Amino acid sequence: MSKLANYIKGSVEEMKKVTWPTKKETQNYTYLVIGISLVVAAFLGALDYIFSLVLEMLLK
């Protein structure tokens, strides 16, 4: 039981050292992730469309 108590005590001490992002930073990072995800999705969708057209031309 001593190991568990030491683990919890150490975890609490480490959490006190954490610097959490502000609300504005979190909002900005969220927008950044959504934006990058949309760009990557559009890029992969365009590649898929192009490769589908090329494959269709080759098989005809």
A tleap script that builds the chain and sets N, CA, C and O, in Angstrom:
source leaprc.protein.ff14SB
mol = sequence {
  NMET SER LYS LEU ALA ASN TYR ILE LYS GLY
  SER VAL GLU GLU MET LYS LYS VAL THR TRP
  PRO THR LYS LYS GLU THR GLN ASN TYR THR
  TYR LEU VAL ILE GLY ILE SER LEU VAL VAL
  ALA ALA PHE LEU GLY ALA LEU ASP TYR ILE
  PHE SER LEU VAL LEU GLU MET LEU LEU CLYS
}
set mol.1.N position { 0.824 -1.198 0.000 }
set mol.1.CA position { 0.000 0.000 0.000 }
set mol.1.C position { 0.866 1.260 0.000 }
set mol.1.O position { 0.434 2.318 -0.457 }
set mol.2.N position { 2.044 1.142 0.496 }
set mol.2.CA position { 2.961 2.275 0.554 }
set mol.2.C position { 3.356 2.722 -0.846 }
set mol.2.O position { 3.502 3.920 -1.089 }
set mol.3.N position { 3.533 1.780 -1.773 }
set mol.3.CA position { 3.903 2.124 -3.142 }
set mol.3.C position { 2.790 2.921 -3.816 }
set mol.3.O position { 3.053 3.886 -4.533 }
set mol.4.N position { 1.558 2.513 -3.582 }
set mol.4.CA position { 0.422 3.221 -4.170 }
set mol.4.C position { 0.335 4.646 -3.612 }
set mol.4.O position { 0.106 5.596 -4.361 }
set mol.5.N position { 0.515 4.790 -2.319 }
set mol.5.CA position { 0.456 6.116 -1.693 }
set mol.5.C position { 1.580 7.000 -2.236 }
set mol.5.O position { 1.358 8.180 -2.508 }
set mol.6.N position { 2.774 6.448 -2.396 }
set mol.6.CA position { 3.893 7.218 -2.947 }
set mol.6.C position { 3.623 7.627 -4.388 }
set mol.6.O position { 3.955 8.738 -4.801 }
set mol.7.N position { 3.016 6.715 -5.150 }
set mol.7.CA position { 2.690 7.019 -6.553 }
set mol.7.C position { 1.693 8.173 -6.624 }
set mol.7.O position { 1.879 9.114 -7.396 }
set mol.8.N position { 0.648 8.100 -5.827 }
set mol.8.CA position { -0.373 9.151 -5.843 }
set mol.8.C position { 0.223 10.474 -5.375 }
set mol.8.O position { -0.041 11.520 -5.969 }
set mol.9.N position { 1.019 10.434 -4.322 }
set mol.9.CA position { 1.653 11.651 -3.808 }
set mol.9.C position { 2.569 12.261 -4.866 }
set mol.9.O position { 2.555 13.475 -5.071 }
set mol.10.N position { 3.359 11.437 -5.531 }
set mol.10.CA position { 4.245 11.922 -6.596 }
set mol.10.C position { 3.468 12.495 -7.761 }
set mol.10.O position { 3.860 13.509 -8.338 }
set mol.11.N position { 2.353 11.841 -8.113 }
set mol.11.CA position { 1.522 12.326 -9.214 }
set mol.11.C position { 0.937 13.698 -8.899 }
set mol.11.O position { 0.918 14.581 -9.757 }
set mol.12.N position { 0.464 13.874 -7.678 }
set mol.12.CA position { -0.107 15.161 -7.268 }
set mol.12.C position { 0.968 16.241 -7.327 }
set mol.12.O position { 0.706 17.347 -7.800 }
set mol.13.N position { 2.160 15.938 -6.858 }
set mol.13.CA position { 3.257 16.909 -6.894 }
set mol.13.C position { 3.603 17.294 -8.336 }
set mol.13.O position { 3.837 18.469 -8.621 }
set mol.14.N position { 3.635 16.334 -9.227 }
set mol.14.CA position { 3.947 16.623 -10.632 }
set mol.14.C position { 2.855 17.456 -11.287 }
set mol.14.O position { 3.148 18.339 -12.093 }
set mol.15.N position { 1.601 17.184 -10.952 }
set mol.15.CA position { 0.494 17.944 -11.530 }
set mol.15.C position { 0.532 19.410 -11.094 }
set mol.15.O position { 0.040 20.283 -11.809 }
set mol.16.N position { 1.109 19.678 -9.936 }
set mol.16.CA position { 1.238 21.066 -9.484 }
set mol.16.C position { 2.252 21.831 -10.335 }
set mol.16.O position { 2.193 23.058 -10.414 }
set mol.17.N position { 3.177 21.118 -10.967 }
set mol.17.CA position { 4.215 21.750 -11.776 }
set mol.17.C position { 3.760 22.024 -13.212 }
set mol.17.O position { 4.428 22.747 -13.950 }
set mol.18.N position { 2.645 21.455 -13.596 }
set mol.18.CA position { 2.160 21.576 -14.978 }
set mol.18.C position { 1.661 22.990 -15.232 }
set mol.18.O position { 0.935 23.559 -14.418 }
set mol.19.N position { 2.057 23.550 -16.371 }
set mol.19.CA position { 1.509 24.835 -16.790 }
set mol.19.C position { 0.471 24.561 -17.871 }
set mol.19.O position { 0.808 24.148 -18.980 }
set mol.20.N position { -0.767 24.791 -17.542 }
set mol.20.CA position { -1.864 24.513 -18.452 }
set mol.20.C position { -2.009 25.661 -19.449 }
set mol.20.O position { -1.772 26.819 -19.105 }
set mol.21.N position { -2.398 25.341 -20.687 }
set mol.21.CA position { -2.600 26.411 -21.678 }
set mol.21.C position { -3.816 27.261 -21.307 }
set mol.21.O position { -4.748 26.800 -20.647 }
set mol.22.N position { -3.771 28.503 -21.750 }
set mol.22.CA position { -4.908 29.390 -21.503 }
set mol.22.C position { -6.071 28.985 -22.421 }
set mol.22.O position { -5.913 28.179 -23.338 }
set mol.23.N position { -7.220 29.562 -22.148 }
set mol.23.CA position { -8.398 29.275 -22.970 }
set mol.23.C position { -8.150 29.686 -24.418 }
set mol.23.O position { -8.536 28.974 -25.345 }
set mol.24.N position { -7.508 30.831 -24.608 }
set mol.24.CA position { -7.227 31.344 -25.961 }
set mol.24.C position { -6.256 30.420 -26.694 }
set mol.24.O position { -6.445 30.137 -27.877 }
set mol.25.N position { -5.215 29.948 -25.998 }
set mol.25.CA position { -4.257 29.025 -26.617 }
set mol.25.C position { -4.940 27.722 -27.021 }
set mol.25.O position { -4.707 27.199 -28.111 }
set mol.26.N position { -5.776 27.210 -26.138 }
set mol.26.CA position { -6.502 25.974 -26.440 }
set mol.26.C position { -7.395 26.161 -27.653 }
set mol.26.O position { -7.477 25.284 -28.513 }
set mol.27.N position { -8.064 27.301 -27.722 }
set mol.27.CA position { -8.937 27.611 -28.855 }
set mol.27.C position { -8.120 27.696 -30.147 }
set mol.27.O position { -8.528 27.151 -31.173 }
set mol.28.N position { -6.986 28.367 -30.104 }
set mol.28.CA position { -6.141 28.507 -31.292 }
set mol.28.C position { -5.613 27.153 -31.759 }
set mol.28.O position { -5.616 26.863 -32.955 }
set mol.29.N position { -5.162 26.328 -30.822 }
set mol.29.CA position { -4.655 25.000 -31.185 }
set mol.29.C position { -5.766 24.129 -31.765 }
set mol.29.O position { -5.529 23.341 -32.681 }
set mol.30.N position { -6.975 24.272 -31.231 }
set mol.30.CA position { -8.109 23.507 -31.753 }
set mol.30.C position { -8.396 23.905 -33.194 }
set mol.30.O position { -8.597 23.045 -34.052 }
set mol.31.N position { -8.415 25.215 -33.462 }
set mol.31.CA position { -8.643 25.684 -34.829 }
set mol.31.C position { -7.528 25.208 -35.758 }
set mol.31.O position { -7.786 24.843 -36.905 }
set mol.32.N position { -6.314 25.212 -35.275 }
set mol.32.CA position { -5.183 24.760 -36.077 }
set mol.32.C position { -5.329 23.288 -36.445 }
set mol.32.O position { -5.113 22.911 -37.596 }
set mol.33.N position { -5.690 22.462 -35.482 }
set mol.33.CA position { -5.858 21.029 -35.743 }
set mol.33.C position { -7.000 20.786 -36.723 }
set mol.33.O position { -6.874 19.966 -37.633 }
set mol.34.N position { -8.104 21.488 -36.543 }
set mol.34.CA position { -9.238 21.334 -37.462 }
set mol.34.C position { -8.847 21.789 -38.867 }
set mol.34.O position { -9.174 21.120 -39.847 }
set mol.35.N position { -8.153 22.915 -38.970 }
set mol.35.CA position { -7.728 23.423 -40.274 }
set mol.35.C position { -6.784 22.463 -40.984 }
set mol.35.O position { -6.967 22.175 -42.167 }
set mol.36.N position { -5.787 21.969 -40.279 }
set mol.36.CA position { -4.839 21.028 -40.890 }
set mol.36.C position { -5.551 19.751 -41.293 }
set mol.36.O position { -5.265 19.189 -42.349 }
set mol.37.N position { -6.473 19.288 -40.464 }
set mol.37.CA position { -7.229 18.072 -40.791 }
set mol.37.C position { -8.039 18.254 -42.070 }
set mol.37.O position { -8.092 17.353 -42.906 }
set mol.38.N position { -8.668 19.414 -42.223 }
set mol.38.CA position { -9.453 19.674 -43.437 }
set mol.38.C position { -8.566 19.743 -44.676 }
set mol.38.O position { -8.930 19.229 -45.733 }
set mol.39.N position { -7.403 20.378 -44.547 }
set mol.39.CA position { -6.485 20.477 -45.685 }
set mol.39.C position { -5.979 19.093 -46.080 }
set mol.39.O position { -5.931 18.765 -47.265 }
set mol.40.N position { -5.603 18.282 -45.098 }
set mol.40.CA position { -5.115 16.933 -45.396 }
set mol.40.C position { -6.230 16.085 -46.005 }
set mol.40.O position { -5.985 15.326 -46.943 }
set mol.41.N position { -7.445 16.206 -45.487 }
set mol.41.CA position { -8.573 15.459 -46.034 }
set mol.41.C position { -8.844 15.860 -47.484 }
set mol.41.O position { -9.098 14.998 -48.326 }
set mol.42.N position { -8.795 17.150 -47.780 }
set mol.42.CA position { -9.016 17.625 -49.149 }
set mol.42.C position { -7.906 17.118 -50.079 }
set mol.42.O position { -8.178 16.693 -51.201 }
set mol.43.N position { -6.674 17.164 -49.613 }
set mol.43.CA position { -5.542 16.695 -50.411 }
set mol.43.C position { -5.670 15.205 -50.715 }
set mol.43.O position { -5.498 14.787 -51.860 }
set mol.44.N position { -5.970 14.410 -49.701 }
set mol.44.CA position { -6.106 12.970 -49.919 }
set mol.44.C position { -7.323 12.649 -50.781 }
set mol.44.O position { -7.290 11.719 -51.587 }
set mol.45.N position { -8.394 13.418 -50.612 }
set mol.45.CA position { -9.569 13.230 -51.454 }
set mol.45.C position { -9.267 13.535 -52.908 }
set mol.45.O position { -9.721 12.821 -53.802 }
set mol.46.N position { -8.497 14.597 -53.153 }
set mol.46.CA position { -8.110 14.949 -54.523 }
set mol.46.C position { -7.216 13.867 -55.126 }
set mol.46.O position { -7.393 13.493 -56.286 }
set mol.47.N position { -6.269 13.367 -54.356 }
set mol.47.CA position { -5.411 12.281 -54.850 }
set mol.47.C position { -6.232 11.037 -55.176 }
set mol.47.O position { -6.009 10.389 -56.198 }
set mol.48.N position { -7.167 10.712 -54.314 }
set mol.48.CA position { -8.018 9.547 -54.552 }
set mol.48.C position { -8.810 9.719 -55.840 }
set mol.48.O position { -8.930 8.784 -56.632 }
set mol.49.N position { -9.345 10.906 -56.044 }
set mol.49.CA position { -10.129 11.179 -57.248 }
set mol.49.C position { -9.253 11.056 -58.499 }
set mol.49.O position { -9.654 10.445 -59.490 }
set mol.50.N position { -8.063 11.639 -58.442 }
set mol.50.CA position { -7.149 11.597 -59.594 }
set mol.50.C position { -6.733 10.158 -59.894 }
set mol.50.O position { -6.754 9.726 -61.047 }
set mol.51.N position { -6.356 9.421 -58.851 }
set mol.51.CA position { -5.943 8.023 -59.063 }
set mol.51.C position { -7.097 7.171 -59.581 }
set mol.51.O position { -6.877 6.250 -60.368 }
set mol.52.N position { -8.319 7.463 -59.152 }
set mol.52.CA position { -9.482 6.736 -59.657 }
set mol.52.C position { -9.674 6.992 -61.153 }
set mol.52.O position { -9.946 6.069 -61.921 }
set mol.53.N position { -9.529 8.263 -61.556 }
set mol.53.CA position { -9.666 8.596 -62.974 }
set mol.53.C position { -8.578 7.909 -63.806 }
set mol.53.O position { -8.864 7.354 -64.867 }
set mol.54.N position { -7.344 7.947 -63.330 }
set mol.54.CA position { -6.236 7.323 -64.050 }
set mol.54.C position { -6.448 5.821 -64.163 }
set mol.54.O position { -6.247 5.243 -65.231 }
set mol.55.N position { -6.849 5.189 -63.072 }
set mol.55.CA position { -7.079 3.745 -63.081 }
set mol.55.C position { -8.230 3.389 -64.020 }
set mol.55.O position { -8.166 2.385 -64.728 }
set mol.56.N position { -9.265 4.196 -64.026 }
set mol.56.CA position { -10.401 3.952 -64.915 }
set mol.56.C position { -9.963 4.052 -66.382 }
set mol.56.O position { -10.379 3.246 -67.214 }
set mol.57.N position { -9.119 5.045 -66.692 }
set mol.57.CA position { -8.615 5.195 -68.054 }
set mol.57.C position { -7.750 3.999 -68.465 }
set mol.57.O position { -7.820 3.538 -69.604 }
set mol.58.N position { -6.953 3.512 -67.550 }
set mol.58.CA position { -6.074 2.383 -67.858 }
set mol.58.C position { -6.850 1.084 -68.052 }
set mol.58.O position { -6.437 0.232 -68.839 }
set mol.59.N position { -7.940 0.924 -67.363 }
set mol.59.CA position { -8.710 -0.323 -67.437 }
set mol.59.C position { -9.676 -0.327 -68.629 }
set mol.59.O position { -10.193 -1.388 -68.979 }
set mol.60.N position { -9.931 0.800 -69.251 }
set mol.60.CA position { -10.845 0.835 -70.402 }
set mol.60.C position { -10.151 0.467 -71.673 }
set mol.60.O position { -10.776 0.447 -72.734 }
savepdb mol mol.pdb
quit
